[in-house]
Amino acid sequence: MSIIRFGQAQIINGYGKVSSINIDNTTVLLSNVSETGSSFEDGSLVVIMQMQDDIISSVQNSSSFGDFSNIKAAGQYEFAVIASHTETSSVPASIVFTKPLKNIYTTGPNSSVQIITFPMLGNPDYTLTGTLSPKAWDGNTGGVLAFGVNRDLIMMGNLNANGMGFRGGVVSKDFFAAIGCNGTVYATSDDRFGGKGEGVYKSINQDYNYGRGKIINGGGGGGRDINGGGAGGGNYTNGGAAGPGYISTPEGCDPEVGGLGGLDLALYIDNHCRVFMGGGGGGGQQNNGYSSRGGNGGGIIIINSNSIKVNGCASITANGENALNVLNDGAGGGGAGGTIIINTKEWIFNSACLNVVANGGNGGNVNFHLTHAGGGGGGQGAIIFNDKALTSGTVVTKAGLGGCNQTGCASKAFSGGGNLNDGVLSLKACDTILPVQFLDFKLYYPDKESVLLNWSTASEKNNSFFEVQKSINGIDWKALGLIKGAGNSQGVLHYEYLETSGSSGYFRIKQVDFNGDVSFSKILYSGNILFNNLMISPNPTSGNVLIQGVDLKVVQLEVFNSLGEAVTPQLKQLSEGVIMETQAWQSGIYFVKVNNFFEQKVLKLIVEN
């Protein structure tokens, strides 16, 4: 795995936009691929994540613009293993997974799904001394830092997804209209209004880009008449509404023209196993050239390790971005905090200097003596402990502050919602990484009395050994032998075991971790079918025939005409044998060859159609 350094930070992930998924949920087509941090390789782990979906339910020009009633697939994610992939000009074009994806993802024009490499670091431990960050979200990919450690993560550095999430709204075109306070435009294509922050709905409609209304968890932009501020983005808690706007009075505009805060998504994080980047803050409206854009939301960090050892001052942060302060114009709203997911069995502190933070960004302040519009504060992010919660150090989710509407801060925009640390959660993991990912398991027959078990793994984590097991009845199992595992690996590994004491029975592979945890392969059956009961009836025939004593799971069946040409049969398995259709065949003599890998038998069939 290659790692690239940008200034002080390293990017370790690769990213690709999922442009389509096949009906079996096993194959994805890719575009916008970036393998700057690490590449998509057969046998490697990846994360599939629905970043945005077509969930907007209210598009009328009112304060309800940007509401939703159904989260659909937004926020779903899971781990998968690459079985194979294709490339075009050395860039991955399609990926096939070892098994179907569990979730149903949406890849329409108002949706975004991405696939992210999930590198397993360490041999077996990984010491972090610098800073790891994701690629910033660009509307298609990025925003997610995700990795596992083969054993222990030793923290002496930083994991930083600050401001890497949904993008803040743009500032308006410089425009002045002395027509009083008009706060009735919630969605428009008019760039004289502040731009909306980005969120979990992917907007491709220009009429939704500007105006006061939020767009799901993206903060609303500043109103045009005049100098409305941008609102804060939302995540676990809502974003704050912006200040009122300018009308040359101490109170400012009435009715207000500031943006409306992005919605909270707490219900779906708590109860539906969803994960979100922080919503972007709305952009301010300007007529003097001083407004600020909305702050970007925080990104997502996913960590999976056996333990985390804190050996020095370290941090794990996914904060929303603060909006910049302004003079006599509307200020931008703060981005919402992102999401941090930590799955570890143990925390070991040799230093208590660890900060885990997903705060909302602050709205921009107005540094002018007359009331304008400060930006709304960003909502809290989420910090989710899947296993062992942090018992030392500092864990904080805090809403961003609303910006001051004027010098001296006699009034302020609204801060993001919620109470301190509302977003600190202990939740069961939505998806887990299996210690061993079985890629394939097959049986081969060197001779009548032997069976060769052949299996391969796509990845292994803490794998001590494999135990080959056999059963006569599929219920009671006995161990045949042990095969040493690789411990920790990424990439395809192959194993085999030769059973010589009899080939009939059920077989499976038991995998055992160093800590005693176990998992199992699928079960395969090997049977020596007795050909004493093999027969075809009726024979001759002018319709369907029953081939008694045939089980298509363990035999191969072929049909040839009197010229030796292969005929493709239509077969249906029954408990007593196989039904074969012959109505469409020409009259004549046919030969049915049955092969059970130990021996073969040929039966003559006469068709009289």
C-alpha positions in Angstrom: 0.0 0.0 0.0 1.4 3.4 -0.9 0.8 6.5 1.3 1.0 10.0 0.0 1.8 13.0 2.1 0.1 16.4 1.7 1.9 18.9 3.8 1.6 17.6 7.4 -1.1 15.0 6.6 -1.1 11.6 4.9 -3.9 10.1 2.9 -4.1 6.3 3.1 -7.4 5.6 1.4 -8.5 5.1 -2.2 -11.9 6.3 -3.4 -14.3 5.6 -6.3 -17.7 6.7 -7.2 -20.2 3.8 -7.6 -22.0 4.5 -10.9 -24.1 1.4 -10.9 -24.7 -1.9 -9.0 -25.9 -5.1 -10.7 -29.2 -6.8 -9.7 -27.4 -9.5 -7.7 -25.7 -6.8 -5.5 -22.3 -8.4 -6.3 -20.7 -6.1 -8.9 -20.2 -2.3 -9.0 -19.1 -0.1 -11.9 -16.8 2.8 -10.9 -15.9 6.3 -12.0 -14.0 9.2 -10.5 -11.5 6.8 -9.1 -8.6 8.1 -6.9 -5.9 5.6 -5.8 -3.6 8.3 -4.4 -3.6 6.8 -0.9 -4.1 3.1 -1.6 -5.3 0.9 -4.5 -8.2 -1.4 -5.0 -6.8 -5.0 -5.1 -8.3 -8.4 -5.2 -8.7 -9.9 -1.7 -8.7 -6.5 0.0 -11.2 -4.9 2.3 -13.4 -2.0 1.3 -16.2 0.2 2.7 -19.3 0.9 0.6 -21.2 4.0 1.8 -24.3 5.9 0.6 -23.3 9.5 1.0 -26.4 11.1 -0.4 -29.9 10.0 -1.6 -32.9 11.4 -3.3 -34.8 12.2 0.0 -36.1 15.7 -0.3 -39.9 15.8 0.2 -40.8 19.5 0.3 -39.7 21.8 -2.6 -42.3 24.5 -2.3 -41.0 28.1 -1.7 -41.7 28.2 2.0 -39.9 27.6 5.3 -40.6 23.9 4.8 -38.3 23.8 1.8 -35.7 21.1 2.2 -37.7 18.9 4.6 -37.7 15.1 4.2 -39.9 12.2 5.4 -37.9 9.1 4.5 -34.1 8.8 4.9 -34.1 5.9 2.3 -30.5 4.6 1.8 -28.7 7.7 2.9 -26.0 6.9 5.5 -25.9 3.1 5.0 -22.5 1.5 4.9 -20.9 -1.9 5.1 -17.6 -3.7 4.7 -16.9 -6.0 1.7 -14.1 -8.0 0.2 -13.0 -7.6 -3.5 -13.0 -11.0 -5.3 -11.9 -9.6 -8.6 -11.8 -6.3 -10.6 -11.2 -5.0 -14.1 -9.2 -2.0 -15.1 -9.3 0.4 -18.0 -6.0 2.2 -18.7 -4.8 1.0 -15.3 -7.7 2.5 -13.5 -10.3 0.2 -11.8 -13.5 0.1 -13.8 -15.5 -2.6 -12.0 -15.4 -4.6 -8.8 -16.9 -8.0 -7.9 -17.4 -8.8 -4.3 -16.9 -12.2 -2.6 -20.6 -12.2 -1.6 -23.6 -10.0 -2.2 -23.9 -6.6 -0.4 -26.3 -6.7 2.5 -27.8 -3.3 1.9 -29.6 -1.9 -1.1 -27.9 1.3 -2.4 -29.2 4.0 -4.8 -27.1 5.3 -7.6 -29.5 7.8 -9.3 -28.8 11.4 -10.3 -29.8 12.7 -6.8 -27.7 10.1 -5.0 -24.1 9.4 -4.3 -22.5 6.1 -3.4 -18.7 5.7 -2.9 -16.4 2.8 -2.3 -13.3 3.3 -0.1 -10.3 1.1 0.5 -10.0 -0.1 4.1 -6.2 -0.7 4.6 -5.2 -3.0 7.4 -2.1 -1.3 9.0 0.6 -2.7 11.2 2.7 -5.8 11.4 0.9 -6.5 13.7 0.9 -3.1 15.6 0.8 0.3 14.0 2.3 3.4 15.5 0.8 6.7 14.4 3.2 9.6 14.7 2.1 12.0 12.1 -1.4 13.0 10.9 -3.8 10.9 8.8 -6.6 12.7 6.9 -9.1 11.8 4.2 -9.3 13.3 0.8 -11.7 16.2 1.1 -15.2 15.5 -0.2 -15.6 16.8 -3.8 -19.2 16.1 -4.5 -18.5 12.5 -5.6 -15.9 10.9 -3.4 -13.8 11.6 -0.3 -14.5 12.8 3.2 -13.9 9.4 4.8 -10.8 8.2 6.7 -11.2 4.5 7.3 -8.7 1.8 8.4 -8.0 -1.2 10.6 -5.0 -2.2 12.6 -4.0 -5.9 12.7 -3.5 -5.7 16.4 -2.8 -2.5 18.4 -3.1 1.1 17.3 -0.4 3.1 19.2 -1.5 6.8 19.2 1.2 9.4 19.1 -0.3 11.5 16.3 -3.5 12.7 14.9 -6.5 11.6 12.9 -8.0 14.7 11.3 -11.2 15.0 9.2 -11.9 18.6 10.2 -13.8 20.4 7.4 -13.5 17.4 5.1 -17.3 16.8 4.8 -20.2 18.3 2.9 -19.2 21.7 1.4 -20.4 25.1 2.6 -22.5 27.3 0.5 -21.0 30.1 -1.6 -21.4 33.8 -1.0 -23.8 35.7 -3.1 -23.0 38.0 -6.0 -22.4 41.5 -4.8 -25.8 43.1 -5.0 -27.9 45.8 -3.3 -31.6 46.5 -3.6 -33.1 49.1 -1.2 -36.5 47.5 -1.0 -36.7 46.6 2.7 -36.7 43.2 4.4 -37.9 40.4 2.1 -37.5 37.0 3.6 -39.9 35.1 1.3 -37.4 33.5 -1.0 -36.4 30.0 0.3 -35.2 28.4 -3.0 -34.0 30.0 -6.2 -31.4 29.9 -8.9 -30.6 33.6 -8.3 -27.0 34.0 -7.2 -27.8 37.3 -5.6 -28.8 35.2 -2.6 -26.4 33.2 -0.5 -25.8 29.6 -1.5 -27.1 26.7 0.5 -24.7 24.3 2.2 -24.4 20.7 0.9 -26.1 17.8 2.7 -27.3 14.2 2.3 -29.6 15.2 -0.7 -27.6 15.6 -3.9 -29.1 18.6 -5.6 -28.8 18.9 -9.4 -31.7 21.4 -9.8 -30.4 25.0 -10.1 -33.6 26.3 -8.6 -32.6 24.8 -5.3 -29.1 26.3 -5.0 -29.7 29.6 -3.3 -32.1 31.2 -0.8 -33.0 31.0 2.9 -34.3 27.4 3.0 -32.2 24.6 4.4 -31.7 21.6 2.2 -32.0 18.6 4.6 -28.9 19.0 6.8 -27.3 21.7 4.7 -27.7 25.2 6.1 -29.7 27.9 4.2 -28.1 30.8 2.5 -28.5 34.5 3.3 -31.5 36.4 1.9 -31.0 39.1 -0.7 -32.8 42.0 0.8 -30.4 42.6 2.5 -27.2 41.0 3.9 -28.8 37.9 5.3 -26.4 35.5 7.0 -25.9 31.8 6.2 -27.2 29.1 8.6 -25.3 26.3 10.3 -25.3 22.8 8.9 -26.7 19.8 10.8 -25.7 16.3 11.8 -26.5 14.8 15.1 -28.1 18.1 16.1 -29.5 20.8 14.0 -27.7 23.9 12.7 -28.5 27.4 14.0 -30.5 30.0 12.0 -28.6 33.1 10.9 -28.9 36.7 12.0 -31.7 39.0 10.8 -30.0 41.1 8.1 -29.5 44.8 7.6 -32.2 47.6 7.7 -30.3 50.4 9.6 -32.0 49.7 12.9 -30.6 48.1 16.1 -32.8 45.1 15.7 -32.0 44.5 12.0 -34.5 43.1 9.5 -38.0 42.2 10.6 -39.0 39.8 9.1 -35.6 38.2 9.2 -33.8 37.3 6.0 -31.1 35.0 7.4 -30.8 31.3 6.4 -32.6 28.5 8.2 -30.5 25.9 10.0 -29.8 22.4 8.6 -31.9 19.5 10.1 -30.7 17.0 12.7 -30.3 13.3 11.8 -30.0 11.9 15.3 -33.0 9.5 14.9 -31.2 7.7 12.0 -27.9 7.5 13.8 -29.4 6.2 17.0 -31.8 3.7 15.6 -31.0 2.9 11.9 -27.2 2.4 11.9 -26.5 5.4 9.6 -23.4 7.5 9.4 -23.2 11.0 8.0 -20.7 13.8 7.2 -21.5 17.1 8.7 -23.8 19.4 6.7 -22.2 22.5 5.1 -23.1 26.0 6.4 -25.0 28.4 4.2 -23.2 31.3 2.5 -23.8 35.0 3.4 -25.4 37.7 1.2 -23.3 40.7 0.3 -23.5 44.1 -1.2 -20.1 45.4 -0.1 -17.9 42.5 -1.0 -17.3 41.2 2.6 -19.5 38.2 3.0 -18.0 34.8 3.9 -18.9 31.3 2.5 -20.4 28.6 4.7 -18.1 26.4 6.7 -17.6 22.8 5.4 -18.9 20.0 7.6 -16.6 17.5 9.3 -15.8 14.2 7.6 -16.1 10.6 8.8 -13.4 8.6 10.7 -13.7 4.8 11.1 -11.2 2.9 13.2 -11.1 -0.9 13.9 -8.4 -2.3 16.1 -7.8 -4.8 18.9 -6.7 -2.1 21.3 -5.7 1.6 21.3 -2.6 2.6 23.3 -2.2 6.3 24.0 1.6 6.9 24.3 1.6 10.7 23.7 -0.5 13.7 23.0 -2.9 12.6 20.2 -6.3 13.6 18.7 -9.1 12.2 16.7 -11.2 15.0 15.3 -14.0 15.6 12.8 -15.0 19.2 13.5 -17.1 21.4 11.3 -15.3 24.4 9.8 -15.7 27.9 11.3 -17.0 30.5 8.9 -14.9 33.6 8.5 -15.8 36.9 10.2 -17.0 39.8 8.0 -17.5 43.6 8.0 -20.8 45.1 6.9 -22.3 42.1 5.1 -23.9 38.8 6.0 -21.6 36.1 7.5 -21.5 32.4 6.6 -22.8 29.6 8.8 -20.6 27.0 10.5 -20.3 23.5 9.2 -21.7 20.7 11.4 -19.4 18.2 13.1 -18.8 14.9 11.3 -18.8 11.4 12.7 -16.2 9.3 14.4 -16.7 5.5 14.8 -14.2 3.6 17.0 -14.4 -0.2 17.4 -11.7 -1.4 19.9 -11.8 -3.9 22.7 -9.4 -2.0 25.0 -7.9 1.5 25.8 -4.5 1.6 27.3 -3.3 5.0 28.6 0.4 5.7 29.1 -0.6 9.3 28.6 -4.0 10.9 29.2 -3.4 13.4 26.4 -6.1 12.3 24.0 -8.8 14.5 22.5 -11.7 12.9 20.6 -13.9 15.8 19.2 -16.7 16.3 16.7 -17.8 19.9 17.3 -19.9 22.1 15.1 -18.2 25.1 13.5 -18.9 28.6 14.6 -20.9 31.1 12.5 -19.0 34.1 11.3 -19.1 37.4 13.3 -20.1 40.8 11.9 -17.5 43.5 12.8 -19.6 46.6 12.1 -21.5 48.9 14.4 -24.8 48.5 12.7 -26.8 45.2 12.9 -26.3 42.9 9.9 -26.3 39.1 10.2 -24.0 36.7 11.9 -23.8 33.1 10.7 -25.6 30.3 12.4 -23.6 27.8 14.4 -23.1 24.2 13.1 -24.7 21.3 14.8 -22.9 18.6 16.8 -21.3 15.7 15.2 -21.4 12.1 16.5 -18.7 10.1 18.3 -19.7 6.4 18.4 -18.0 3.7 20.5 -18.9 0.3 19.1 -17.2 -1.8 21.8 -15.1 -0.2 24.6 -16.0 3.4 25.4 -13.2 5.9 26.2 -12.6 6.2 30.0 -9.9 8.8 30.0 -8.8 11.8 27.9 -11.4 14.2 26.5 -14.5 13.3 24.5 -16.6 16.2 23.2 -19.4 17.0 20.8 -20.4 20.6 21.1 -22.5 22.8 18.9 -21.0 25.7 17.1 -21.7 29.2 18.3 -23.9 31.7 16.4 -22.0 34.7 15.1 -22.4 38.2 16.4 -24.7 40.4 14.4 -22.7 43.6 15.1 -19.6 44.9 16.9 -20.1 44.4 20.6 -22.3 41.4 20.1 -25.6 42.9 21.4 -27.4 40.2 19.4 -26.3 36.9 17.9 -27.3 34.4 15.3 -28.5 31.1 16.7 -26.0 28.4 17.9 -26.3 24.8 16.7 -28.8 22.7 18.6 -28.5 20.2 21.5 -26.7 20.0 24.9 -23.1 19.4 25.4 -22.1 15.8 24.4 -25.5 14.8 23.1 -23.6 13.2 20.2 -21.3 10.9 22.4 -22.9 7.5 21.9 -22.3 3.8 22.6 -23.9 1.8 19.8 -23.6 -1.7 18.5 -21.5 -1.8 15.3 -23.6 -1.5 12.2 -21.3 -3.9 10.3 -18.3 -5.9 11.4 -15.1 -7.2 9.8 -14.9 -11.0 10.0 -11.5 -12.2 11.2 -11.2 -14.4 8.1 -12.9 -13.7 4.8 -13.4 -17.0 3.0 -13.0 -16.4 -0.8 -13.6 -19.9 -2.0 -14.0 -23.5 -0.9 -14.1 -26.5 -3.3 -13.7 -30.3 -3.3 -11.6 -32.2 -5.9 -11.2 -36.0 -6.3 -7.7 -37.4 -7.0 -9.1 -41.0 -6.9 -12.1 -43.0 -5.6 -11.0 -43.0 -2.0 -9.7 -39.5 -1.6 -11.0 -35.9 -1.6 -8.9 -32.8 -1.8 -10.2 -29.8 0.1 -9.1 -26.5 -1.4 -10.0 -23.1 0.0 -8.7 -19.6 -0.2 -9.0 -16.5 2.0 -9.3 -12.9 0.9 -8.0 -11.5 4.2 -7.0 -12.7 7.6 -6.9 -11.0 11.0 -5.5 -12.7 14.1 -5.9 -16.1 12.4 -4.2 -18.9 14.4 -5.2 -22.0 12.4 -7.8 -23.9 10.4 -9.3 -27.1 11.5 -10.6 -29.4 8.7 -13.8 -31.1 9.9 -15.9 -34.0 8.5 -19.4 -35.3 9.3 -21.3 -38.3 8.1 -24.8 -36.9 8.9 -24.1 -33.1 8.7 -24.7 -32.8 12.5 -21.9 -34.5 14.3 -18.4 -33.3 13.3 -14.9 -34.6 13.9 -11.5 -33.0 13.3 -9.4 -34.4 10.5 -6.4 -32.1 10.7 -5.0 -28.6 11.4 -3.5 -26.1 8.9 -1.6 -23.1 10.3 -3.1 -19.7 9.4 -1.3 -16.6 8.2 -2.0 -14.5 11.3 -2.7 -11.2 9.6 -2.8 -10.7 5.9 -4.4 -8.7 3.1 -4.5 -10.5 -0.3 -5.5 -13.9 -1.5 -4.0 -17.0 0.2 -4.6 -20.6 -0.8 -4.8 -23.7 1.4 -5.5 -27.4 0.8 -5.9 -30.6 2.7 -6.1 -34.2 1.4 -8.5 -36.6 3.1 -7.7 -40.2 2.3 -9.8 -42.2 4.8 -12.9 -42.0 2.6 -14.4 -39.4 0.3 -18.1 -39.6 1.2 -19.5 -37.1 3.8 -19.9 -33.5 4.7 -16.9 -31.2 5.0 -16.3 -27.7 6.4 -13.4 -25.5 7.6 -13.3 -24.2 11.2 -11.2 -21.1 11.6 -9.7 -20.3 15.0 -8.4 -16.9 16.2 -5.4 -16.4 18.6 -8.0 -15.4 21.2 -10.1 -18.5 20.7 -12.9 -16.9 18.6 -14.1 -19.2 15.7 -15.9 -18.9 12.4 -16.8 -21.5 9.8 -16.8 -21.9 6.0 -19.8 -23.1 4.1 -20.5 -26.9 4.2 -19.8 -29.0 1.1 -21.1 -32.6 0.5 -19.2 -35.3 -1.2 -21.1 -38.5 -1.9 -20.3 -41.7 -3.8 -23.7 -42.4 -5.5 -24.4 -46.1 -5.9 -25.2 -46.7 -9.6 -27.0 -49.9 -8.8 -30.3 -47.9 -8.6 -29.6 -45.8 -11.7 -32.3 -46.2 -14.4 -34.4 -44.2 -17.0 -38.2 -44.6 -17.2 -40.2 -44.7 -19.4 -37.9 -46.0 -22.1 -38.8 -45.7 -25.0 -40.4 -42.3 -24.4 -42.3 -39.6 -26.2 -42.4 -37.1 -23.3 -40.6 -36.5 -20.0 -38.4 -39.2 -18.4 -37.3 -39.8 -14.8 -33.6 -40.6 -14.3 -33.8 -42.3 -10.9 -30.9 -42.2 -8.4 -29.4 -38.9 -9.7 -28.5 -35.9 -7.5 -27.3 -33.0 -9.5 -25.4 -31.6 -6.6 -22.9 -34.4 -6.7 -23.0 -35.8 -10.3 -22.5 -34.4 -13.8 -25.1 -35.4 -16.4 -24.5 -35.1 -20.2 -26.5 -36.3 -23.2 -25.3 -37.2 -26.7 -27.2 -38.2 -29.9 -26.3 -41.2 -32.1 -23.8 -39.0 -34.0 -21.9 -38.1 -30.8 -23.2 -34.5 -30.7 -23.9 -33.0 -27.4 -27.6 -32.2 -26.6 -28.4 -29.6 -23.9 -31.1 -31.2 -21.6 -33.7 -29.4 -19.6 -33.5 -30.8 -16.1 -35.5 -30.5 -12.8 -34.3 -32.1 -9.6 -36.8 -34.1 -7.5 -36.2 -36.2 -4.4 -36.3 -39.5 -6.3 -34.2 -38.3 -9.2 -34.1 -35.9 -12.1 -36.9 -35.1 -14.6 -35.6 -34.6 -18.2 -37.7 -33.1 -21.0 -37.5 -34.8 -24.4 -40.5 -33.5 -26.3 -38.5 -31.1 -28.5 -35.9 -33.8 -29.5 -35.9 -35.6 -32.8 -36.8 -39.3 -32.7 -33.8 -41.5 -32.3 -31.3 -43.1 -29.9 -29.6 -41.0 -27.3 -26.9 -41.7 -24.7 -27.1 -40.3 -21.1 -23.7 -40.1 -19.4 -23.7 -39.8 -15.6 -20.4 -39.1 -13.8 -20.1 -39.0 -10.1 -16.3 -38.3 -10.1 -15.6 -41.9 -9.0 -17.0 -43.7 -12.0 -19.4 -43.0 -14.9 -22.3 -44.9 -16.4 -23.9 -44.5 -19.8 -27.6 -45.3 -20.3 -29.3 -45.7 -23.7 -32.6 -43.8 -24.2 -35.0 -44.2 -27.2 -37.1 -41.2 -28.1 -40.2 -41.7 -30.3 -41.6 -38.2 -31.0 
